[in-house]
């Protein structure tokens, strides 16, 4: 019975991000990303950072269908800019080695 409880607990927390697994950082430059993690003596460069998709600029292909005055279709790309700005406080998680995964930015 205890074994089943432990197994269920492991399954439940397998994808959970524990607050102890996260650190805070400051964005020093963008889009050529550099961050300074609180307590670390030097900044981390873009080569050692992985950003969540929703934090990056996104290009979306779109199609507009116009019915009046005549039926026509227009295609194009829409650019959704990154929400990140220099000076933002970030929530990061250390990956293997000296790499960081940027989870998001702190909301004030």
C-alpha positions as CSV (number, residue, x, y, z in Angstrom):
1,X,0.0,0.0,0.0
2,X,2.8,2.4,0.8
3,X,4.5,1.5,-2.4
4,X,1.4,2.4,-4.4
5,X,1.2,5.7,-2.6
6,X,4.8,6.5,-3.4
7,X,4.3,5.5,-7.0
8,X,1.2,7.8,-7.3
9,X,3.1,10.7,-5.7
10,X,6.0,10.3,-8.1
11,X,3.7,10.3,-11.1
12,X,1.9,13.4,-9.8
13,X,5.0,15.5,-9.3
14,X,7.0,14.2,-12.3
15,X,6.3,17.4,-14.4
16,X,6.0,19.8,-11.5
17,X,8.4,22.7,-11.3
18,X,9.4,23.2,-7.7
19,X,10.1,26.8,-6.6
20,X,13.4,25.5,-5.3
21,X,14.4,24.5,-8.8
22,X,14.0,28.1,-10.1
23,X,16.2,31.1,-9.8
24,X,15.9,34.8,-10.7
25,X,17.8,36.7,-13.3
26,X,17.9,40.0,-15.1
27,X,17.8,40.4,-18.8
28,X,20.9,42.4,-19.9
29,X,20.4,42.5,-23.6
30,X,17.7,41.4,-26.1
31,X,17.4,39.9,-28.8
32,X,21.1,39.0,-28.6
33,X,20.3,37.5,-25.2
34,X,22.4,37.9,-22.1
35,X,21.2,37.3,-18.6
36,X,22.7,37.9,-15.1
37,X,21.5,35.2,-12.7
38,X,21.2,36.4,-9.1
39,X,24.3,35.4,-7.1
40,X,26.4,34.4,-10.1
41,X,29.6,36.4,-10.8
42,X,29.3,36.6,-14.6
43,X,26.5,36.9,-17.1
44,X,25.3,34.1,-19.4
45,X,25.4,34.5,-23.1
46,X,22.8,33.4,-25.7
47,X,24.7,30.2,-26.4
48,X,24.0,28.9,-22.9
49,X,20.3,30.0,-22.8
50,X,17.1,28.3,-24.0
51,X,14.0,30.5,-24.1
52,X,10.4,29.2,-23.9
53,X,8.7,29.6,-27.3
54,X,6.1,32.1,-26.0
55,X,9.0,34.5,-25.0
56,X,10.4,34.7,-28.5
57,X,9.3,36.7,-31.5
58,X,6.8,34.6,-33.5
59,X,6.0,34.8,-37.2
60,X,2.6,33.5,-38.1
61,X,1.3,32.9,-41.7
62,X,-2.2,34.2,-42.1
63,X,-4.8,34.2,-44.8
64,X,-7.6,36.8,-45.1
65,X,-10.6,36.1,-47.2
66,X,-12.5,39.2,-48.3
67,X,-16.0,38.8,-49.8
68,X,-16.9,42.4,-50.6
69,X,-16.7,44.2,-53.0
70,X,-15.3,41.1,-54.7
71,X,-14.1,37.8,-53.4
72,X,-10.3,37.8,-52.9
73,X,-7.8,36.2,-50.7
74,X,-4.7,37.8,-49.3
75,X,-1.9,36.0,-47.6
76,X,0.8,37.4,-45.4
77,X,2.8,37.0,-42.2
78,X,2.0,38.6,-38.9
79,X,4.9,39.2,-36.4
80,X,4.1,38.9,-32.7
81,X,7.0,40.6,-30.9
82,X,8.7,39.1,-27.9
83,X,7.3,40.4,-24.6
84,X,10.9,40.7,-23.2
85,X,12.7,44.0,-22.7
86,X,16.1,44.8,-21.3
87,X,15.9,45.0,-17.6
88,X,13.1,42.5,-17.1
89,X,13.3,40.2,-14.2
90,X,13.2,36.6,-15.4
91,X,12.4,33.2,-13.8
92,X,15.0,30.7,-14.9
93,X,15.8,27.0,-14.2
94,X,19.3,25.5,-14.4
95,X,19.7,22.8,-17.0
96,X,22.6,20.4,-17.4
97,X,26.0,22.1,-17.2
98,X,26.0,25.9,-17.3
99,X,22.8,26.3,-19.3
100,X,19.6,28.0,-18.3
101,X,16.0,27.5,-19.4
102,X,14.1,30.8,-19.3
103,X,10.6,30.0,-18.1
104,X,9.1,33.4,-18.1
105,X,9.3,36.9,-16.6
106,X,8.3,38.1,-13.2
107,X,5.0,40.0,-13.1
108,X,5.0,43.1,-10.9
